[in-house]
Amino acid sequence: MTLVQERQPKEQSYTVDEFDRFLRLPENLDRLFELINGVIVEKMPTQEHGLVATNLVIALGSFVKAHKLGRVGVEVRHQLPKDDANSRMPDVSFTSVRQPLVTQGSVPQMPDLAIEIQSPDDTIKQLREKAAYYLEHGARLVWLIYPRKRFIEVYSLDNDVEILLEGDVLTGGDVLPDFFMPVVDIFADPLAD
């Protein structure tokens, strides 16, 4: 395949190796992509998306660091070694596994907690499919955050979906015991009246 052909998404599925070559193209170095079932999808976060991610990272990062529970990451790529059609990048993630820090390429397992924040182009169906993928492949908890509608869906291995509204409190369940955050704080804008 020539470089010109690699620049244009092809109609058939990409493999992880082809996706890695695509990511290394100069025009893609500063962009965010994930491979979902062989399809390259560009992530297009907004300022609202970034604010919600920051609010979560500050709270989760402080909690995890204080208790030495693992690592919180932003846009960290995760890929199972035997899955040649997926290289997923949750918006925020938490991993408790004690392993050397990955400095190049993907983390070779799913995070314990995967958090996806809806961007304008994301459908609820797409986000729920991501939640199912994470849980089927090793994640223990998934939070789907909907900034425009201001609610959260919580998915775990042993529970039904839990819906949280602004008056509720988000907890870490078995993955992050004793972590809690008022839902209203997740959507809080420091410049809002």
N, C-alpha and C positions, 0 to 999 in steps of 0.2 A: 504494500500500500504506500503510495507517495504521500509526502507531507501535505500537499494540497487536498488530497482525498481525506486525510485525517482531520482536516479543519472543519469539514462539513459532516454533521451527524449523518450516519447512514441509516437506512431503513431497518436493517436487521439488527439484532441485539449485539451490544458490545460485550466483550469479556473484560475482566478486571485488568488484564495486561494492556488491552487496547485503550481502556479508560485511563490507565496510568500514563500512557504515551500522550493521550489527548490533554491531560492535565499539565504535562511538561511543555506544551507548545507555548511560545512567548506570549501570545495574545490571551492565554488562559491563566497565567501565573497569578494574577491579582483577582481572580474571580472564584466563586464558590460553586462547586458542582458535586453532585452525588450520583452514584450509579444505582438505579432502582429497577430490579428485574431486567437488567440489560439495557435500560434506557438512561441516557445521560440527561439529568435534570439540573438546571441552574437555579441556585438559591438566590432570591432577590429580597433580602430583608429591608424593612423600612426603619425609620427613626423610632416609630412606636414599637416595633419588634425589638430593636436594640435596647430601648428603655426597659421593657419587660425582662429581657435576658439579663441586663445589668442588675436589676432589682433581685432577680433570682440568684445570680452568681454571687452578689455581695452576701446575701443571707446564707446560702448554702456553703460558700467558701469559708466564711467565718466559722460556721458550725463544724464543718468537716476538719478544718485546721485545728480548732480548739480541742477536738476529740481525737485527732490523728486517725481518722477513719479511712482515708484514701485520697483520691484526687477528683476535683471538680474541673471540668473542661468546657471550653466554648468552641463549637464547630470542630470537634475532634473526629477524625475519620475512623470508623470501625468496620472491620471486614473479617468474616470467618474464613479461615484458610481453605476450606473445601467448597465455598460458595463463590463460583466464578462469575456471577451475574449481579452481585450487590457489593457496594462500598458505601455504607451509610454514614451520614454526618448529622447526628442530632444537634439541635441548637445549643443545648446545654446537657452535660452528662456528668454522672458520678460513677467512679469505679473504685471498688474496695480492694481489688486484687493487688497483692504486694508483688510487683514485678518491676524490672528495670523500666525506666521512662523511655517510651518510644520516641526517637528523635527523627526518624524518617519513615514515611509510609503509614500504614494503618495499624491501629491497635488490633491484635489478632483475636478479639472476642467482643461481644456486645457489652455495653456498660450495665451496671446494676440498675441504674436509673437513667432513662432516656427522656428528655424533655423536648417537645416540639412546640413551637410558637407559630400560630397561623399567620402567614403572610397573605397579602391580597390575592395572590394567585393560587393559594392552597384551598382545596375543597375539604369539607369535613370528611368525606369518604377517603380521600388521599391520606389525611392524617390518621384516621382510624386504621387504615391498611398498614401504615408505618407502625402504629402501636402493636398491631397483631404480629408483624414481622419481628419487632424487638422481643416481644414476650416469647414467641416460638423459638427464638434463637439465643436465649440466655439472659435477657434482661429480666429483672424481677419486679420492676415498677416503671410505669410510663405516665407522664403528665402531659396532656394535650391542653395548651393554653390558647384561649380565644380572646384576644385583646379587644376587638370591636364589640363583641357581645358580652365581654367581661365575665366569663365563666371558665371553669376548668373541668376536664374529664380526667379521672384517675383510674388507671388500669393496673391490676395486679394479677399474679398467677392464680390466686385462690378466691378472688372476690368478683362480684359483678361490678360494672362500671359505677363509679361514684361521681356525681355531679356536684360541683362546689360553686356557690355564688359569692358575691362580694361580702356578705355577712358571715361567711363560713371561714374555717381555718384549715389550711393545707398542712397535712402531717407527712412524715417520712415513713410511716408504717414500720414494717420489719426491716426495711433497707436502711433507714436512718432513724432509729429509735430516738425519741425525745426531740426531734426536729419539728417545729411548727412555725407557720407563717400565716398571718391573716391574709386572706385572698385580696382584700382591698389594697394591701401593701405591695402586692405583685404588680398591680396596675397603676400604682401611685406615680404621679408626675410631680417632681419637686417645684415646677413652675406653675402648676395649676392653682387656681384660687381656692 
